[in-house]
Every structure is written in structure tokens, then in C-alpha cells.
Amino acid sequence: MLEFGADAAMMSGSGPTVFAIVKQYSRAKRVYNGLRGFCSEVYMVRPWNDEGAS
């Protein structure tokens, strides 16, 4: 993920899931498209900000 342009990458739990943080949408698309070449499940999401929610 770092090689494709992610700002940070980490493993979640014992390792079946990895994720990356990317600040710019264009770089996120590059990471996403790069991973789609050899991973069957790749998702691009953005964080939810629920500040002020009741």
C-alpha cells in the first residue's frame, strides 16, 4: 500500500485485514486500483464524522 502512495498502512487484529490512510482522493484511487490487480476484496471508504449528532 505504501508503494502505491498510501500515507500509512497497518494490519488489523491477527492479520486477515490491512488498511491504509490516504489524505488525497487521487492517491487513494491509485492505491485502490493498484491493489485490485491482485486482491479479490478491496474497498475504498472515507471516515464518518458524527460530531454534533444527538
Summary of the structure (lengths in Angstrom):
residues: 54
radius of gyration: 12.8
end to end distance: 36.3
largest distance: 41.9
contacts: 89
relative contact order: 0.19
helix: 22%
strand: 19%
